[in-house]
């Protein structure tokens, strides 16, 4: 039997081998400690995140993702103004390496709205400055390709208006510091910058579809009639909500230029005009309320002009006969309206006009609101001329709110550009009796079906309204060659929902308008084209089997035999 015995001799390591083993052991321990430290940090961070998220759920979103200014949207949530991270192009002149004249020409090719001379002046400037505060990505790419190290491309907060120049006078714009300059950007400035509300867009009453249609029809009319400008508004007669508001010419809030700053005046809320015969229904309504007109069949002398105090009041298209109230409105008689106002008296007329707010700036959120021009002395002649819209100047918004009250049952409400919640009742004040409002709905419908407003009629929409053609003041008098043509309307007249004001500044007339410049030929057709476009958007569908019952008034309209 063979027995194997292990060698019990102890292995001896040299000093060098011991040193190597010790180093290896040290490195292993260091790696282990590093691993444990990293593991501990990761676990700690995960635990802390979990605790913080559970304890403070409102801090889940980092402020980096919250824009510095809230969005503005239309009543249906369509974005009208929002803040994004955009590109800017900035130059540091002292760092430029290439030929500045060549660079200026290259920049002018990329940005053709700025001349090479202007760029050269900037490039030679003493301090860093912006070549563009707002540049499109393809423009940035082109500038970057120039290879000039003295040009930088910082990312900055940029206010974008996705719909271009649509509703520009409603929205306004912001300055370089991000503060609102005009429009709702200015009116809502504090609310849009409120840190607690940035994630909640400000909702306007505007319907972008209706706004686009209004601007389209106004632009078409202004262009074809070679008018100096145009303005329009569509107003909910029950809530006071502005569904659309347009002033032309327009500017682009994405590109504020000196050349377009003259177009920033809001003609609907800021400019005041003598709006002519559109005042006549208001005068008649005041007389009905006061009881100075009790029988619409009573006729007034319109066979000749009224001569009073050295002035003469005449009709543009005299009927040369006695006219009752429906006929006076249908034929737009200055003479009969002046007689009605004379019977009503100064106190009655002035009271009605003050109750409609014609003595103060229009009621709306915008800062751009014009002060009406009130007569310096209100004598008998002034009272008679104001009856048909001469001697007092107001904004188209004043007129829109007045017509809303005229047809909605007699309640005046302030206009608003903010969406009204369905359960909110718009506050207002009574300015006309409900019976007077019902009678005026009949008379306004007759003006369109049988009178000067015929060209505003759109089948099935039961439009009612009144024309107004006023000569513009000039050199202490009036210029017969410069007209403000206005049509004030509401629809559907059997159950009014919306009021519309269309105004054209100095239309020239064309073949389609029989070369006439008056409102019946220029402004009224805009309403006829506009209402069928916006009616279905606003929930009003045409119905040719319905209309306002005017059967008791129709016999009062005299028609020649044969």
PLY file of the C-alpha trace (Angstrom):
ply
format ascii 1.0
element vertex 562
property float x
property float y
property float z
element edge 561
property int vertex1
property int vertex2
end_header
0.00 0.00 0.00
1.36 3.26 -1.09
0.62 6.39 0.89
0.98 9.87 -0.63
1.89 12.58 1.81
1.38 16.26 1.00
4.39 18.44 0.93
4.14 20.41 4.14
6.79 22.87 3.09
5.51 26.53 3.35
5.53 28.59 0.12
7.72 31.61 0.48
6.90 34.88 -1.48
9.50 37.35 -2.41
9.18 41.00 -1.31
8.23 42.12 -4.83
5.42 39.60 -5.07
4.00 40.78 -1.73
3.98 44.38 -2.98
2.06 43.43 -6.16
-0.54 41.51 -4.17
-1.02 44.39 -1.75
-1.53 46.88 -4.61
-4.10 44.62 -6.27
-5.97 44.26 -3.00
-5.97 48.06 -2.48
-7.34 48.74 -5.99
-10.07 46.18 -5.50
-11.12 47.83 -2.26
-11.14 51.29 -3.87
-13.33 50.07 -6.74
-15.68 48.44 -4.27
-15.97 51.66 -2.25
-16.62 53.74 -5.41
-19.30 51.30 -6.53
-20.96 51.42 -3.10
-20.84 55.24 -3.10
-22.41 55.50 -6.57
-25.03 52.91 -5.67
-25.86 54.79 -2.47
-26.21 58.11 -4.34
-28.50 56.62 -7.00
-30.71 54.89 -4.47
-30.85 58.06 -2.37
-31.83 60.19 -5.36
-34.54 57.75 -6.40
-35.93 57.71 -2.88
-35.83 61.52 -2.61
-37.60 61.93 -5.97
-40.30 59.55 -4.85
-40.78 61.38 -1.59
-40.82 64.82 -3.22
-43.23 63.80 -5.95
-45.54 62.28 -3.39
-45.36 65.23 -1.03
-45.33 68.04 -3.67
-47.18 66.91 -6.80
-47.44 70.49 -8.05
-43.69 70.56 -8.71
-43.68 67.67 -11.16
-43.37 70.08 -14.07
-40.19 72.07 -14.23
-40.47 75.84 -14.75
-38.29 75.39 -17.82
-41.30 74.05 -19.69
-43.67 76.86 -18.65
-43.67 79.81 -21.11
-43.08 83.27 -19.61
-46.38 84.47 -21.11
-49.67 82.62 -21.37
-51.38 81.70 -24.63
-54.39 83.47 -26.15
-56.97 81.28 -27.88
-60.29 81.86 -29.63
-63.61 80.67 -28.19
-63.04 77.21 -29.71
-59.47 76.81 -28.45
-57.74 77.79 -31.71
-54.35 79.39 -30.81
-54.13 83.10 -31.61
-50.97 84.01 -29.66
-48.36 81.82 -27.97
-44.76 81.99 -26.76
-42.14 79.68 -28.26
-38.36 79.35 -28.21
-37.23 81.13 -31.37
-33.96 82.11 -33.01
-32.36 85.53 -32.97
-29.37 86.73 -35.02
-26.88 88.85 -33.09
-23.61 90.41 -34.18
-20.53 91.29 -32.13
-18.76 93.77 -34.45
-15.31 93.50 -32.84
-15.24 89.76 -33.50
-15.99 90.01 -37.22
-13.17 88.65 -39.39
-14.40 89.06 -42.97
-15.07 92.09 -45.16
-18.01 93.94 -43.62
-19.27 95.36 -46.93
-19.43 91.89 -48.48
-21.12 90.54 -45.36
-23.69 93.38 -45.46
-24.60 92.52 -49.05
-24.92 88.84 -48.17
-27.20 89.64 -45.25
-29.36 91.87 -47.45
-29.87 88.93 -49.81
-31.06 86.77 -46.92
-33.21 89.55 -45.41
-34.40 91.59 -48.44
-36.56 93.91 -46.30
-33.36 95.50 -44.94
-30.85 97.23 -47.20
-27.13 96.44 -47.36
-26.42 100.00 -46.20
-28.46 99.46 -43.02
-26.68 96.19 -42.31
-23.29 97.81 -42.92
-24.08 100.56 -40.43
-24.97 97.90 -37.84
-21.85 95.84 -38.57
-19.66 98.90 -38.04
-21.40 99.75 -34.75
-19.48 100.05 -31.50
-21.37 97.41 -29.54
-23.10 94.04 -29.96
-26.60 94.33 -31.42
-29.32 92.28 -33.04
-29.52 91.82 -36.78
-32.86 90.07 -36.24
-34.81 89.59 -33.03
-36.83 86.97 -34.83
-35.49 84.75 -37.60
-36.86 81.68 -39.31
-34.84 78.44 -39.17
-33.93 78.55 -42.86
-32.71 82.14 -42.47
-30.55 81.13 -39.50
-29.12 78.29 -41.57
-28.20 80.68 -44.40
-26.52 83.16 -42.05
-24.66 80.37 -40.29
-23.36 79.15 -43.67
-21.58 82.50 -44.10
-19.07 81.21 -41.54
-18.65 84.48 -39.68
-17.67 83.86 -36.03
-18.78 87.35 -35.05
-22.43 86.38 -35.57
-24.29 84.51 -32.83
-27.63 82.71 -32.80
-29.14 82.92 -29.30
-32.44 81.13 -28.56
-34.96 83.53 -27.08
-38.60 83.58 -26.07
-40.64 84.64 -29.07
-44.30 85.70 -29.25
-45.88 83.99 -32.22
-49.23 84.79 -33.84
-50.03 81.57 -35.72
-52.89 83.10 -37.73
-50.67 85.84 -39.21
-52.39 89.21 -39.41
-55.85 87.86 -38.64
-57.50 89.74 -35.75
-54.36 91.89 -35.41
-56.26 94.83 -33.89
-57.90 92.52 -31.36
-54.68 90.78 -30.34
-52.14 93.61 -30.58
-48.52 92.60 -29.94
-45.73 92.65 -27.34
-42.54 94.69 -27.16
-38.96 93.44 -26.84
-39.40 93.12 -23.07
-42.41 90.83 -23.50
-45.05 93.35 -22.38
-48.27 93.96 -24.27
-48.26 97.14 -26.38
-51.85 97.19 -27.66
-54.93 95.04 -28.07
-55.71 92.17 -25.73
-51.98 91.60 -25.23
-51.99 94.91 -23.37
-55.41 94.50 -21.74
-54.53 91.06 -20.36
-50.84 91.74 -19.73
-50.88 91.03 -15.98
-53.02 87.94 -16.38
-50.83 86.51 -19.17
-47.68 87.02 -17.06
-49.17 85.58 -13.87
-47.04 82.55 -12.94
-50.06 80.76 -11.51
-52.07 81.10 -14.74
-49.49 80.55 -17.50
-50.73 77.04 -18.16
-54.30 78.30 -18.61
-54.82 80.14 -21.91
-56.87 83.32 -22.01
-60.00 82.54 -24.02
-61.41 85.29 -26.22
-64.96 85.62 -27.49
-63.65 85.74 -31.07
-64.50 82.86 -33.42
-61.50 82.58 -35.77
-63.68 81.19 -38.59
-66.10 84.11 -38.38
-63.17 86.53 -38.05
-61.59 85.18 -41.24
-64.87 85.51 -43.15
-65.42 89.10 -41.96
-61.91 90.14 -42.93
-62.23 88.41 -46.30
-65.46 90.19 -47.25
-64.24 93.56 -45.99
-60.99 93.24 -47.93
-62.85 92.26 -51.09
-65.17 95.28 -50.81
-62.39 97.71 -49.89
-60.31 96.58 -52.86
-63.06 96.53 -55.47
-64.50 99.89 -54.34
-61.05 101.47 -53.85
-62.00 102.57 -50.34
-59.42 104.12 -48.03
-60.31 101.67 -45.29
-62.96 99.35 -43.92
-64.20 98.18 -40.54
-66.66 95.66 -39.24
-67.93 93.94 -36.12
-70.23 91.01 -35.35
-71.74 91.17 -31.87
-73.87 88.72 -29.89
-76.93 90.81 -29.02
-77.65 88.94 -25.76
-74.21 88.50 -24.19
-72.29 91.39 -25.74
-69.60 88.98 -26.94
-67.62 90.14 -29.96
-67.58 87.24 -32.42
-65.41 89.12 -34.92
-63.84 92.57 -35.17
-61.81 93.84 -38.10
-60.12 97.08 -39.11
-58.48 97.50 -42.52
-55.79 98.09 -43.66
-54.19 95.63 -41.28
-50.70 94.99 -39.90
-48.85 91.77 -39.10
-48.13 91.43 -35.35
-45.35 88.95 -36.23
-43.49 91.69 -38.13
-43.91 95.15 -36.66
-42.52 97.67 -39.14
-42.51 101.46 -39.17
-44.26 101.40 -42.54
-47.31 99.58 -41.10
-47.58 101.38 -37.75
-50.07 103.83 -39.29
-52.45 100.89 -39.72
-52.51 100.10 -36.00
-55.47 102.42 -35.32
-58.53 100.34 -34.51
-61.28 101.93 -36.59
-64.00 99.98 -34.75
-63.20 101.08 -31.20
-60.81 104.00 -31.54
-61.93 106.23 -34.43
-65.12 108.25 -34.27
-67.38 109.05 -37.23
-70.64 110.73 -38.02
-72.54 107.59 -38.95
-75.44 109.21 -40.74
-78.83 107.63 -41.25
-78.05 104.59 -39.12
-79.17 106.88 -36.24
-82.72 107.21 -37.60
-84.08 103.97 -36.09
-82.68 105.05 -32.70
-84.56 108.36 -32.98
-87.80 106.60 -33.87
-87.34 104.16 -30.97
-86.82 107.05 -28.54
-90.01 108.72 -29.82
-91.99 105.48 -29.45
-90.70 105.08 -25.89
-91.52 108.68 -25.00
-94.98 108.50 -26.54
-94.44 111.35 -29.01
-95.07 108.80 -31.76
-98.12 106.69 -30.98
-99.54 105.98 -34.40
-97.22 104.83 -37.19
-99.82 105.79 -39.77
-99.55 109.52 -38.96
-97.91 111.36 -41.86
-95.33 114.14 -41.70
-94.71 116.82 -44.29
-91.80 115.83 -46.51
-92.84 117.83 -49.56
-90.05 120.34 -49.12
-86.88 120.95 -47.06
-87.06 122.30 -43.53
-85.57 125.77 -43.24
-84.63 126.76 -39.71
-82.11 129.21 -38.28
-80.38 129.74 -41.60
-80.03 125.98 -42.17
-81.82 123.73 -44.59
-82.61 120.04 -43.95
-83.50 118.12 -47.07
-83.84 114.56 -48.36
-81.32 113.05 -50.75
-84.10 111.26 -52.62
-87.19 113.28 -51.85
-90.56 111.56 -52.26
-92.23 115.00 -52.47
-95.17 113.93 -50.32
-96.27 113.35 -46.76
-94.65 110.24 -45.20
-95.54 108.08 -42.21
-92.89 106.52 -39.94
-92.42 103.23 -41.84
-92.12 105.15 -45.12
-89.67 107.61 -43.56
-87.37 104.74 -42.57
-87.83 102.78 -45.79
-86.99 105.86 -47.88
-84.49 107.25 -45.30
-86.08 110.68 -44.95
-83.98 113.28 -43.13
-86.93 115.68 -43.09
-89.38 113.36 -41.32
-86.75 112.12 -38.85
-85.88 115.74 -38.00
-89.58 116.51 -37.39
-89.87 113.46 -35.09
-86.82 114.62 -33.12
-88.22 118.13 -32.91
-91.41 116.77 -31.37
-89.37 114.57 -29.00
-87.31 117.55 -27.86
-83.73 117.99 -26.74
-84.25 116.29 -23.36
-85.73 113.15 -24.91
-83.04 112.82 -27.58
-80.17 113.54 -25.22
-81.50 111.11 -22.62
-81.67 108.30 -25.18
-78.19 108.98 -26.49
-76.68 109.11 -23.00
-78.40 105.86 -22.01
-76.75 104.23 -25.03
-73.35 105.44 -23.81
-72.74 107.78 -26.75
-71.31 110.39 -24.39
-68.42 108.18 -23.18
-65.75 105.91 -24.56
-67.06 102.53 -25.75
-67.22 99.75 -23.20
-64.73 97.00 -24.04
-61.50 95.62 -22.55
-59.21 97.33 -25.07
-57.24 100.44 -24.15
-57.76 101.73 -27.71
-61.12 103.44 -27.22
-62.15 106.70 -28.81
-63.94 109.58 -27.09
-67.16 110.61 -28.93
-67.42 114.13 -30.27
-70.33 115.74 -28.44
-72.03 118.92 -29.73
-70.79 122.06 -28.00
-74.28 123.53 -27.91
-77.40 121.43 -28.22
-80.01 123.71 -29.71
-83.06 122.97 -31.81
-81.15 122.63 -35.08
-78.53 120.37 -33.50
-81.27 118.19 -32.04
-82.82 117.77 -35.47
-79.55 116.96 -37.26
-78.40 114.50 -34.61
-81.63 112.61 -35.29
-80.20 111.51 -38.63
-76.59 111.13 -37.53
-75.00 114.53 -38.14
-73.47 116.68 -35.40
-72.29 113.81 -33.21
-69.46 111.35 -33.87
-69.15 107.91 -32.25
-67.27 104.67 -32.90
-68.76 101.77 -34.88
-68.71 99.81 -31.60
-71.05 102.37 -30.03
-73.43 101.77 -32.90
-73.16 97.98 -32.67
-74.05 97.98 -28.97
-76.95 100.36 -29.64
-78.39 98.14 -32.38
-78.01 95.09 -30.15
-80.19 96.84 -27.56
-82.58 97.99 -30.27
-83.43 94.40 -31.29
-82.78 92.21 -28.22
-85.73 93.44 -26.17
-84.27 96.79 -25.19
-81.32 95.84 -22.93
-77.97 97.59 -23.48
-74.94 95.49 -22.52
-71.24 96.35 -22.68
-69.27 94.60 -25.40
-66.64 92.09 -24.36
-63.74 90.32 -26.07
-63.66 87.60 -23.42
-65.71 84.43 -23.78
-68.73 84.48 -21.51
-69.49 81.26 -19.67
-72.90 79.72 -20.48
-74.11 80.09 -16.89
-73.05 83.74 -16.65
-75.76 86.32 -17.23
-74.45 89.43 -18.94
-75.28 92.54 -16.93
-77.00 95.40 -18.66
-79.50 98.21 -18.39
-82.84 98.81 -20.04
-82.74 101.57 -22.65
-85.85 100.75 -24.72
-89.19 99.20 -23.81
-89.65 95.59 -24.90
-92.64 96.64 -27.03
-90.54 99.32 -28.73
-87.83 96.75 -29.51
-90.41 94.40 -31.03
-91.73 97.21 -33.25
-88.23 98.19 -34.34
-87.52 94.60 -35.42
-90.45 94.91 -37.81
-89.35 98.29 -39.14
-85.71 97.23 -39.64
-86.84 94.16 -41.54
-89.02 96.34 -43.78
-86.06 98.58 -44.62
-84.25 95.53 -46.03
-87.24 93.91 -47.71
-88.74 97.11 -49.18
-86.32 100.00 -48.72
-82.77 101.29 -49.06
-81.34 98.10 -47.56
-82.59 95.69 -50.24
-79.10 94.75 -51.34
-78.36 93.40 -47.84
-81.07 90.74 -48.03
-79.88 87.11 -47.96
-82.60 84.50 -48.55
-83.66 82.69 -45.40
-81.67 84.79 -42.92
-84.32 87.45 -42.19
-81.84 90.34 -42.11
-82.93 93.75 -40.90
-80.91 96.94 -40.88
-80.38 100.53 -41.91
-78.11 102.29 -44.37
-76.09 105.35 -43.47
-74.12 107.57 -45.86
-72.49 110.54 -44.15
-70.33 113.22 -45.68
-67.00 113.63 -43.90
-66.30 116.95 -42.15
-63.88 119.18 -44.04
-62.76 122.81 -43.58
-65.58 123.73 -41.24
-68.19 122.07 -43.45
-68.76 118.77 -45.20
-67.13 117.25 -48.28
-69.65 115.88 -50.77
-66.90 113.77 -52.35
-65.93 111.92 -49.16
-68.47 109.52 -47.72
-68.52 107.17 -44.75
-70.83 104.39 -45.91
-72.26 102.24 -43.12
-74.78 99.45 -42.85
-76.09 98.46 -39.41
-77.82 95.10 -39.36
-79.09 92.26 -37.20
-80.24 88.72 -37.93
-82.44 86.72 -37.83
-85.00 89.43 -37.12
-87.74 87.08 -35.86
-85.34 86.05 -33.05
-82.26 88.29 -33.22
-78.93 86.67 -32.35
-76.24 88.91 -33.86
-75.72 92.55 -34.80
-73.38 93.52 -37.64
-71.79 96.85 -38.51
-70.05 97.25 -41.88
-68.31 100.54 -42.65
-66.39 101.65 -45.75
-64.27 104.80 -45.72
-64.63 106.79 -48.95
-65.68 104.02 -51.37
-65.35 105.07 -55.02
-68.05 102.90 -56.54
-67.71 100.53 -59.49
-69.81 98.80 -62.15
-71.23 96.38 -59.58
-72.40 99.29 -57.39
-73.71 101.17 -60.45
-70.92 103.65 -59.65
-72.80 104.69 -56.51
-70.91 105.40 -53.28
-73.81 105.29 -50.83
-74.22 102.54 -48.24
-77.15 100.86 -49.97
-74.87 100.09 -52.92
-71.54 99.56 -51.14
-71.87 98.44 -47.51
-75.21 96.59 -47.72
-73.96 94.02 -50.28
-71.14 93.10 -47.87
-73.77 91.99 -45.35
-75.58 89.96 -48.01
-72.36 88.05 -48.78
-71.16 87.80 -45.19
-74.23 86.48 -43.38
-74.60 83.23 -45.41
-70.92 82.53 -44.72
-70.98 83.09 -40.95
-74.59 82.19 -40.14
-74.07 78.38 -40.08
-70.84 78.84 -38.08
-72.86 80.75 -35.48
-75.69 78.26 -35.38
-78.09 80.20 -37.60
-79.32 78.23 -40.59
-81.41 79.71 -43.40
-85.16 79.11 -43.35
-87.17 80.67 -46.14
-90.43 79.59 -44.51
-89.95 81.95 -41.56
-89.92 85.74 -41.34
-90.94 88.69 -39.23
-94.69 89.33 -39.33
-95.06 92.81 -40.82
-98.53 92.30 -42.22
-100.01 95.10 -40.09
-97.38 97.59 -41.35
-97.17 96.67 -45.03
-100.41 98.53 -45.91
-98.80 101.73 -44.61
-96.28 101.69 -47.46
-97.66 103.66 -50.39
-96.93 102.20 -53.77
-97.74 103.83 -57.09
-100.57 102.19 -59.02
-99.83 100.31 -62.15
0 1
1 2
2 3
3 4
4 5
5 6
6 7
7 8
8 9
9 10
10 11
11 12
12 13
13 14
14 15
15 16
16 17
17 18
18 19
19 20
20 21
21 22
22 23
23 24
24 25
25 26
26 27
27 28
28 29
29 30
30 31
31 32
32 33
33 34
34 35
35 36
36 37
37 38
38 39
39 40
40 41
41 42
42 43
43 44
44 45
45 46
46 47
47 48
48 49
49 50
50 51
51 52
52 53
53 54
54 55
55 56
56 57
57 58
58 59
59 60
60 61
61 62
62 63
63 64
64 65
65 66
66 67
67 68
68 69
69 70
70 71
71 72
72 73
73 74
74 75
75 76
76 77
77 78
78 79
79 80
80 81
81 82
82 83
83 84
84 85
85 86
86 87
87 88
88 89
89 90
90 91
91 92
92 93
93 94
94 95
95 96
96 97
97 98
98 99
99 100
100 101
101 102
102 103
103 104
104 105
105 106
106 107
107 108
108 109
109 110
110 111
111 112
112 113
113 114
114 115
115 116
116 117
117 118
118 119
119 120
120 121
121 122
122 123
123 124
124 125
125 126
126 127
127 128
128 129
129 130
130 131
131 132
132 133
133 134
134 135
135 136
136 137
137 138
138 139
139 140
140 141
141 142
142 143
143 144
144 145
145 146
146 147
147 148
148 149
149 150
150 151
151 152
152 153
153 154
154 155
155 156
156 157
157 158
158 159
159 160
160 161
161 162
162 163
163 164
164 165
165 166
166 167
167 168
168 169
169 170
170 171
171 172
172 173
173 174
174 175
175 176
176 177
177 178
178 179
179 180
180 181
181 182
182 183
183 184
184 185
185 186
186 187
187 188
188 189
189 190
190 191
191 192
192 193
193 194
194 195
195 196
196 197
197 198
198 199
199 200
200 201
201 202
202 203
203 204
204 205
205 206
206 207
207 208
208 209
209 210
210 211
211 212
212 213
213 214
214 215
215 216
216 217
217 218
218 219
219 220
220 221
221 222
222 223
223 224
224 225
225 226
226 227
227 228
228 229
229 230
230 231
231 232
232 233
233 234
234 235
235 236
236 237
237 238
238 239
239 240
240 241
241 242
242 243
243 244
244 245
245 246
246 247
247 248
248 249
249 250
250 251
251 252
252 253
253 254
254 255
255 256
256 257
257 258
258 259
259 260
260 261
261 262
262 263
263 264
264 265
265 266
266 267
267 268
268 269
269 270
270 271
271 272
272 273
273 274
274 275
275 276
276 277
277 278
278 279
279 280
280 281
281 282
282 283
283 284
284 285
285 286
286 287
287 288
288 289
289 290
290 291
291 292
292 293
293 294
294 295
295 296
296 297
297 298
298 299
299 300
300 301
301 302
302 303
303 304
304 305
305 306
306 307
307 308
308 309
309 310
310 311
311 312
312 313
313 314
314 315
315 316
316 317
317 318
318 319
319 320
320 321
321 322
322 323
323 324
324 325
325 326
326 327
327 328
328 329
329 330
330 331
331 332
332 333
333 334
334 335
335 336
336 337
337 338
338 339
339 340
340 341
341 342
342 343
343 344
344 345
345 346
346 347
347 348
348 349
349 350
350 351
351 352
352 353
353 354
354 355
355 356
356 357
357 358
358 359
359 360
360 361
361 362
362 363
363 364
364 365
365 366
366 367
367 368
368 369
369 370
370 371
371 372
372 373
373 374
374 375
375 376
376 377
377 378
378 379
379 380
380 381
381 382
382 383
383 384
384 385
385 386
386 387
387 388
388 389
389 390
390 391
391 392
392 393
393 394
394 395
395 396
396 397
397 398
398 399
399 400
400 401
401 402
402 403
403 404
404 405
405 406
406 407
407 408
408 409
409 410
410 411
411 412
412 413
413 414
414 415
415 416
416 417
417 418
418 419
419 420
420 421
421 422
422 423
423 424
424 425
425 426
426 427
427 428
428 429
429 430
430 431
431 432
432 433
433 434
434 435
435 436
436 437
437 438
438 439
439 440
440 441
441 442
442 443
443 444
444 445
445 446
446 447
447 448
448 449
449 450
450 451
451 452
452 453
453 454
454 455
455 456
456 457
457 458
458 459
459 460
460 461
461 462
462 463
463 464
464 465
465 466
466 467
467 468
468 469
469 470
470 471
471 472
472 473
473 474
474 475
475 476
476 477
477 478
478 479
479 480
480 481
481 482
482 483
483 484
484 485
485 486
486 487
487 488
488 489
489 490
490 491
491 492
492 493
493 494
494 495
495 496
496 497
497 498
498 499
499 500
500 501
501 502
502 503
503 504
504 505
505 506
506 507
507 508
508 509
509 510
510 511
511 512
512 513
513 514
514 515
515 516
516 517
517 518
518 519
519 520
520 521
521 522
522 523
523 524
524 525
525 526
526 527
527 528
528 529
529 530
530 531
531 532
532 533
533 534
534 535
535 536
536 537
537 538
538 539
539 540
540 541
541 542
542 543
543 544
544 545
545 546
546 547
547 548
548 549
549 550
550 551
551 552
552 553
553 554
554 555
555 556
556 557
557 558
558 559
559 560
560 561
